[in-house]
Amino acid sequence: MTCVKRVESRASYPIECGRAMAHTSVLELVRTLSSSDPIKVAVVTDKEVNGLHHMGFISELEARGVSPTVIQIDGRQSSKNFDVVMQVFERLMDISFTPKDLLVGWGGGSILDVTAFVASTFLGGLTYCLVPTTLLGMLESAEADTSYLNYMSHKDCVSVACKPIAVIMDVDFLPTVPENFMKNGYAEIIQYAMLDQITLLNRLVTKADMFITIDECYLAKSRIRALDKHAFDFGKEIKEAILQHFRFLRYTEGEALAFAVAAMNPSEPLFRLYDMLGFPRKLEGVSKDSLLRRIMKDIAPYKDEVNVILASGNGEIRNRKMTQAEALLFFSEKLDVICG
């Protein structure tokens, strides 16, 4: 049964969440945009999403008179680059796509980034909407005001401002997301719980309905921003050190964030939740000293005004200023929690 709710967000465009509603929401956008003249629709996706959900999305659009051009690209994080963008440019030129037409990004975060980058740069800007299919895409990419590309071996170093006309989040896509990718979204929820209210973790413990969970996450994000706009840097120092060391080859971004949260605010109930969700408890393949050197290198420019976000899980967020010496001792103690 179709069910739709607009979530509370900082974004200036509507973000809808629901069940069995992705195709109907896109159809409504098409009807609005084509009220005077017919428009073309192009959908950027990858073979996995298209293979799993073609019948429930593309075929449903076709059955209602909309025949989109499907542009299938590599959806891996490592393929989020100019080569892929050029592929989309070429396909859009082949079908004489114009700014009045509708571009749809349908997939995970990399697909959404590529789509937004294309829409923000091709022909001076295209009309587009995003249909995230992963939990992380629904929680983070949905309200991002910037899209990022990788360049050479550097992650997310090219960016452009972006603004879709809508984001459509259909939780019926989530059951087919591999568990390893779902953990990226779970880690975000765990971070929100530490920054807002620890009771949000109960949604993961009980495997609650994601339709309600996502709405609660957006409400939590709104409260967190009201307290401290820098609050989402909680655990950033440790997370970035892990990602820099392994370059995504051993641990995912979600696992790195989960390690950082556990280091900053350890507890046995949290580790039991990690066991349930499949997060590792201890880092392997790197020494504590190696991570500590990376952290200190990253915060070196701040001299003796190192700002570290602290959170307790009861709605209290603190921004603690440290000297370099205090930061060294602080992060050394935190890394003891997760380093074997």
C-alpha positions in Angstrom: 0.0 0.0 0.0 1.3 3.4 -0.9 2.2 5.6 2.1 4.0 9.0 1.9 5.3 11.4 4.5 7.4 14.6 4.1 10.2 14.5 6.6 11.5 17.5 8.5 14.7 18.7 6.9 17.0 21.7 6.5 16.7 21.2 2.7 14.7 23.8 0.7 13.2 21.1 -1.5 10.7 18.4 -0.4 12.0 15.1 0.9 9.4 12.4 0.9 9.6 9.1 2.6 7.2 6.2 2.1 6.5 2.7 0.9 5.7 1.6 -2.7 5.7 5.2 -3.8 8.8 5.9 -5.8 7.2 5.6 -9.2 4.0 7.5 -8.2 6.1 10.4 -6.9 8.2 10.6 -10.0 5.0 10.4 -12.1 3.6 13.4 -10.2 6.8 15.4 -10.9 6.6 14.5 -14.6 2.9 15.6 -14.8 3.8 18.9 -13.2 6.8 19.5 -15.4 5.0 18.5 -18.6 1.8 20.4 -18.0 2.4 22.6 -21.1 4.8 20.5 -23.2 5.9 16.8 -23.1 9.3 16.2 -21.5 11.9 13.5 -21.7 12.9 11.5 -18.6 16.3 9.9 -18.1 17.2 7.7 -15.2 20.8 7.3 -14.0 21.4 4.0 -12.1 23.6 0.9 -11.9 23.1 -2.6 -13.1 22.4 -4.0 -9.5 19.6 -1.6 -8.7 18.1 -1.8 -12.2 18.3 -5.6 -12.1 16.6 -5.9 -8.8 13.9 -3.2 -9.1 13.3 -2.6 -12.8 9.9 -4.2 -12.6 8.9 -2.2 -9.6 10.1 1.2 -10.9 11.0 1.5 -14.6 8.2 -0.9 -15.7 5.7 0.9 -13.5 6.6 4.2 -15.1 6.3 2.7 -18.6 2.9 1.2 -17.7 1.7 4.7 -17.0 2.9 6.3 -20.1 6.4 7.5 -19.1 9.2 5.7 -21.0 12.5 6.8 -19.4 15.9 6.4 -21.0 17.9 4.3 -18.6 21.6 5.3 -18.3 23.4 2.5 -16.5 26.8 3.3 -15.0 29.2 1.8 -12.5 27.9 2.6 -9.1 31.0 1.8 -7.0 32.5 4.5 -4.9 35.8 4.2 -6.7 34.0 5.0 -10.1 32.6 8.3 -9.0 34.8 10.3 -11.4 34.9 12.5 -14.5 35.0 9.4 -16.8 31.6 8.3 -15.6 30.2 11.9 -15.7 31.3 12.1 -19.4 29.5 8.8 -20.1 26.2 10.3 -18.8 26.9 13.6 -20.8 27.2 11.5 -24.0 24.0 9.6 -23.4 22.1 12.8 -22.7 23.5 14.4 -25.8 22.4 11.4 -27.8 18.8 11.9 -26.8 18.9 15.7 -27.1 18.2 16.2 -23.4 17.3 19.8 -22.4 17.1 21.7 -19.1 13.3 21.4 -19.2 13.5 17.6 -19.1 13.8 15.5 -15.9 16.9 13.6 -14.9 16.4 11.0 -12.1 19.2 9.6 -9.9 18.2 6.2 -8.8 20.6 4.2 -6.5 23.2 4.6 -3.8 25.3 7.5 -2.8 27.7 7.3 -5.7 24.8 7.3 -8.2 23.2 10.3 -6.5 26.5 12.2 -6.5 27.1 11.6 -10.2 23.6 12.5 -11.1 23.7 15.7 -9.0 27.0 16.6 -10.5 25.8 16.1 -14.1 22.6 18.0 -13.4 24.5 20.9 -11.9 26.9 21.2 -14.8 25.3 20.0 -18.1 23.8 22.7 -20.3 24.0 25.2 -17.4 21.9 23.1 -15.1 19.2 20.4 -15.5 16.0 19.7 -13.6 16.5 16.6 -11.5 15.3 14.5 -8.6 16.9 11.8 -6.5 15.6 8.4 -5.6 18.1 6.9 -3.0 17.9 3.1 -2.6 20.3 2.7 0.4 19.8 3.6 4.0 22.9 5.9 4.0 21.6 7.6 0.9 18.2 8.2 2.5 19.8 9.6 5.7 22.7 11.7 4.4 22.7 12.1 0.6 19.0 13.1 0.6 19.7 16.5 2.1 23.2 17.1 0.8 23.7 20.5 -0.8 26.9 19.5 -2.5 27.8 16.7 -4.8 31.3 15.2 -4.9 33.6 13.4 -7.3 36.9 11.6 -6.8 39.9 12.7 -8.8 42.8 10.4 -9.4 43.4 8.7 -6.0 41.8 11.5 -4.0 38.3 11.0 -2.6 35.6 13.7 -2.9 38.0 16.4 -3.8 35.9 17.9 -6.6 32.5 19.4 -5.7 29.7 21.5 -6.9 26.6 23.0 -5.3 23.4 21.1 -6.1 19.7 21.4 -5.6 17.2 18.8 -6.8 13.5 19.6 -7.1 12.7 16.7 -4.8 14.1 13.6 -3.1 12.0 10.5 -3.0 12.8 7.8 -0.4 11.0 4.5 -0.8 11.9 2.1 2.0 10.7 -0.9 -0.1 14.1 -0.7 -1.8 16.0 -1.4 1.5 15.3 -5.2 1.9 17.5 -5.9 -1.1 20.5 -3.8 0.1 23.5 -6.0 1.1 24.0 -6.1 4.8 27.5 -4.6 4.4 26.0 -1.5 2.8 23.1 -1.3 5.3 25.8 -1.0 8.1 26.8 2.4 6.6 23.3 3.6 7.5 23.2 1.9 10.8 26.4 3.6 11.8 24.8 7.0 11.0 21.8 6.1 13.3 24.2 5.1 16.1 26.0 8.5 15.8 22.6 10.4 15.9 21.7 8.4 19.0 24.9 9.5 20.8 24.3 13.1 19.8 20.6 13.2 20.6 19.0 10.4 22.6 20.4 7.0 23.2 16.9 5.5 23.0 17.1 5.9 19.2 19.2 2.7 19.3 16.1 0.8 20.3 15.0 1.2 16.7 18.0 -0.9 15.6 17.7 -3.4 18.5 14.1 -4.2 17.7 14.6 -4.0 13.9 11.8 -1.5 13.8 10.0 -0.2 10.7 12.5 1.9 8.7 9.7 4.2 7.5 9.3 5.4 11.1 13.0 5.1 11.9 14.0 7.4 9.1 11.5 10.0 10.2 12.8 9.8 13.7 16.3 10.2 12.5 15.4 13.4 10.6 13.8 14.8 13.8 16.9 13.9 15.7 19.2 15.6 13.1 17.1 18.8 13.4 17.5 18.8 17.2 21.2 18.2 16.9 21.8 21.0 14.5 19.9 23.4 16.8 22.4 22.6 19.6 25.6 22.7 17.6 26.1 22.9 13.8 29.4 21.2 14.2 28.0 18.3 16.2 28.2 15.8 13.3 32.0 16.0 13.6 31.7 13.7 16.6 34.3 11.0 16.2 35.5 12.5 12.9 39.2 12.5 13.9 39.3 8.7 14.6 37.0 7.9 11.6 39.2 9.8 9.1 42.4 8.3 10.5 41.0 4.8 9.9 39.8 5.6 6.4 43.1 7.3 5.5 45.1 4.3 6.7 43.1 1.6 5.0 41.8 3.6 2.0 38.5 1.7 2.2 40.2 -1.6 1.4 39.5 -3.2 4.8 36.8 -1.3 6.6 33.8 0.5 5.1 33.0 4.1 6.0 30.2 2.9 8.3 32.5 0.5 10.1 35.1 3.4 10.5 32.3 5.6 12.0 31.2 2.8 14.3 34.7 2.3 15.6 35.0 6.1 16.2 31.7 6.2 18.1 32.7 3.3 20.3 36.1 4.8 21.0 34.5 8.2 22.0 31.6 6.7 24.0 32.2 3.0 24.9 29.7 0.8 26.7 28.9 -2.9 26.8 25.3 -2.4 25.5 26.8 -0.6 22.5 29.2 -3.4 21.8 26.3 -6.0 22.1 24.5 -4.0 19.5 27.6 -4.1 17.3 27.7 -7.8 17.6 24.0 -8.0 16.6 24.6 -5.8 13.6 27.8 -7.4 12.5 30.2 -4.5 13.3 33.7 -5.5 14.4 34.8 -4.5 18.0 38.5 -4.3 17.5 40.6 -2.8 14.7 43.0 -5.2 13.0 45.9 -4.5 10.7 47.0 -1.1 12.2 48.7 -0.1 15.4 47.4 2.5 17.8 50.5 4.6 17.2 49.9 4.8 13.5 46.4 6.0 13.9 47.5 8.5 16.6 50.1 10.0 14.3 47.5 10.5 11.6 45.1 12.2 14.0 47.8 14.5 15.3 48.9 15.3 11.8 45.4 16.3 10.8 44.8 18.5 13.8 48.3 20.0 13.8 47.2 23.3 12.0 44.9 24.1 14.9 47.9 24.6 17.3 46.6 24.8 20.8 42.9 25.4 19.9 41.9 21.9 19.0 38.1 21.5 19.1 36.7 18.1 19.9 33.0 17.2 20.0 31.9 15.3 23.0 28.4 13.7 23.4 26.8 11.5 26.1 23.6 10.2 24.5 21.3 12.2 26.7 21.0 15.3 24.4 24.1 17.0 25.8 26.7 18.0 23.2 30.0 19.8 24.3 32.7 21.4 22.2 35.9 20.9 24.2 39.0 23.0 23.4 42.3 21.3 24.0 46.0 22.0 23.6 48.0 19.7 21.3 49.4 17.9 24.4 45.9 17.4 25.8 44.6 16.1 22.5 47.5 13.6 22.2 46.6 12.1 25.6 42.8 12.3 24.9 43.0 10.4 21.6 45.6 7.9 22.9 43.1 6.9 25.6 40.2 6.7 23.2 42.1 4.5 20.7 42.9 2.0 23.5 39.2 1.0 23.3 39.3 -0.1 19.7 42.9 -1.1 19.1 43.7 -4.8 19.8 
